[in-house]
């Protein structure tokens, strides 16, 4: 059943990937509505992911939903169960190369641990900020997640950018590295509120914030701090970013980037067109 569902989803993606010019205004494009009667939690859908097994995952403001093509399974926070979802307000869902699901919520970062026994409930490992631990997550409001080609897991929060190295993903005392905006330092992150993270085909990391787009520049010297190149709107340049409030970033197959903004519409950008220097 799962393979059939996955094949059906793939066919749907192929159809959507066809050139828009192949559709006429007379085509009858129909949308199937998946209502609350199917079991979807009663709140707005904030993020969507199809995992490597073909299941669909939907984050909402009232829990995490798993869809097998027929019905939903809902995962919610249970204050009496320390292994439940950390918060019902789901902001991001991401699957890493190992097939592990990571869920960003208003209550921290969650790692889904599959059950080894049939019928047993799933468990979540929580990563949260700890004011007494400088190596903890910088903020519990986890907005975005991305794994780079070296296996580092990057987490955007509303209080800076975090990185969790592979060796710390399952440890009892994980170490998060942090990057924030530093007033007076033009090479620091442009804004602490990170909205989106995306890796390009060459391994470059792009970070959207509420105050511009950032490209992470890896240091060539051991121990040197990372630097960020800023891309911002310029009222005197019609080819600049249309608005500094970046909401989402997506890389396409041609190597270009699509950048959504809040107030400036949609932008398309080719990272290598200016070599990331302007």
N, C-alpha and C positions, 0 to 999 in steps of 0.2 A: 504494500500500500504506500509506503514511504517513497519508494522509487517511482511509482506512478505519479504521486503528488509532486515530486521533485521535477519529473519530466514535464508535467503540465505547467509548472511555474517557469521552467526554462523556455518552453514554447511561448509562453506569455511575454517573457522578456525579449525573445527574438522578434516577436510581432511589434513590440514597442520600439525596438531598435531600428526598424525599417525607416527609410527616409520619410520625412513628413510630407514631401511632395507627392508621394505615392497615394496619399489620401485626398479625396475630393470633399468638397463641402457637403456632398450628398450622401457620403458614407454614413451608415447608421452605426455609430460606435456606442456600444452599450456598457454600462458599468454595473457590476453586480455588487449590491450592498450587503455587507455582513453586519447584521444588526446585533443589538444587545441580547436578542432572543437566542442567539447562537452561543452566548456565554461570555462575550467580550465585556470587560469591566466597564461600568458606566461612567466614563470620563473621556476627555479628549485624548487622542493618540498622539504621542510626542515623538516616537521613533520606531523604526521598523527594521528588522533584519531577517534574512533567510539564512539559516545555518548550513553547514556542510552536509548535514543529513537530510536536508530538505524541509525541515520544520520552519514555520514562520513564528517570529517573536515580535510582540507589540508592547511597547512601553506606554503606559498611560499615567494619569494623575492619581489612579487608584489601583496600582499594582502592575505586575508583569504577566503578560498573557502568552501562552504557547498554543499554536494552532496546527493541528495535524491534517487539515483539509476537511474535517468533519465537525470537530468541536474544539472548544477552548479549554485549557487548563490554566487556572489563575493562581499566581503566587503573590502573597501579600505579607506585610509585616505583622508578626505576632509578638507582642511584648512578652509573652510567656515562653517563647521559643527562641533561644539565642541563635539558632541556625536558620531562621526565617529571613526573608528579604529585609534589608536594613531600613528601607523606607518605601512607602507606597507610591511616592512621586518619582517616577522613572524618567530620566532625562536622556540617557544614551545606552545603546546596546552594541557590543563589539565582540567578534569572535577572533581569537588569535590563531596562529598557525597550528597550534597543537589541538585546536578544536574546543578550547576552553572559552566559555562565555563570560564576559565582564559587563556589569551593569552599573552605570552611573546614576545616582539618585540624589535627592536633596539631603539624604542622610549618610552620604559617603559612597565609596566604591565597593562593589560586591563581586566576588568571584563565585561562579556557580560550580558546585562540586557534584558530579553525577553520582547517583546511587549505584552501588555494586550489586544490590539485591532487587530483583524484579518486584515492582509495586511499592518499594520504599520511597519516601518523600525525598525531594532534592534538598540539598543543604547549601547555604551561602556562607562564605568566609567574608568578614567585614574588614575594610580598611578605612579608618577614620582619623580625623585630626585629633591630636593630643597636645594640649598647651604645654605639657611638661616634657614633650619629646620633639625636638627639632627635626627629627628624621621621619616624622609621621606625615600623612597627607596634609597639604597646606590648608585645605578647606573642605568641609563635608559636602558642599554643593558641587558635585562632579558633573560637569556639563558635556564633556567630550572625551573620547578614548581613541588611541591609534597605536598600532605596533609598528616599529620601524624594521628595516631589513636585518638589523643586527639582533633583534629580539627584545629591544627595549620597549617598554610599555609607557606611553605618554598619556597623561591625564590632565585635561583642562579643568580648572575650577574658577570660581568667581574671585579667587584670591591667588592667582598665579598658575604657572605651568609646573607640572610634576613629572618625574621620570622614575619608573620602577624597573630595575634591572632583572633579567630572567631568574637569577639565582635567589632573588628575594620574593618571588611571587607566592611561594607557599610557606615561607618561613613565619615563625611566631613573632619576630621582630623585624619586619620589612623596613628597608631604608629607601625613602623617597628623596630625590634631589629636587630642588626648587629653583624657579626663576620668576622674578617679579619685576615690575617697573621700578626703576631707581631714578628719582628726580635728579636731573643734571647729567645723567649718563645716557647719551644718544644711542648706545649699543645695547641697552637693556630692552626688555619686552615693552611694547608701546603702551599696554594697558593690562591691569591685573585680571580683568574679567575676560577669560578665554572662552570663546563660543564654539570653536571648531578646530580640528587638527587634521592634516592630510599630508601624505608622503607622495612626492612625485616619482617619475620613472627612474630618475638618477639617484634617488635616495634622499633628496632634499626634503626637509620638513617645513611645512607652512602652517602658520598659526593665525587664526582669525580672532580678533578681539573686538571690544566695543569702541576701540579707537584705532582702527587700521589693521592692515594685513602685515604679518611678519614672516620673514624667512630666516630660519635658524642657520647660522654659519658655524660649522664645526671648527674648533681650534686645531691648528697644526702642531701646537706645542703642548706637551704633557703638562697638565695642571693649569693651563690657561683657561680663563672663563669663556663661556660661549658668548657669541654676539648675535644680535638680531638686526637684519636690514628691514627698514620700515617702508611700506607702500601706503601712501595716504592720498586723499583727495586734494586736488589743486584746482581752485576755481579758474585759474588761467591756463589750464591744460585739459583739453577735452579728452585726452587719452589716459588721464590718471584714473585712479579708483573713483567710482561715482559717489561713494559715501563711506565714511570711516567706520560705521557700525556694521561690521561683518557678521552675518548670521550663519552662513554655511559655506563649505568648500567641497568641490567634487572634481576629481581628475578624470578626464575622458581618455579614450584609446589613442587619440592623436597626440597626446602629450600636453594638451591644453588644460586649463583650469576654469571651472565655472564658479563664480563667487557671488553668493546672494548677500544682499545688504538690506538693512532696515531703513528705507527712505531714499535709496538710490537705485533701486531695481537690480537687474542682473548684469554681471560683468563676465566677459571671457578674456582669459589671459594666458599667454604662452610664456612660461618661466624663462626659456632660453632666448627669448626675443631681445632682451636687454641684459642677458647674463646675470639677472638678479641684482644689478648695480644701480638701477634707477627706476 
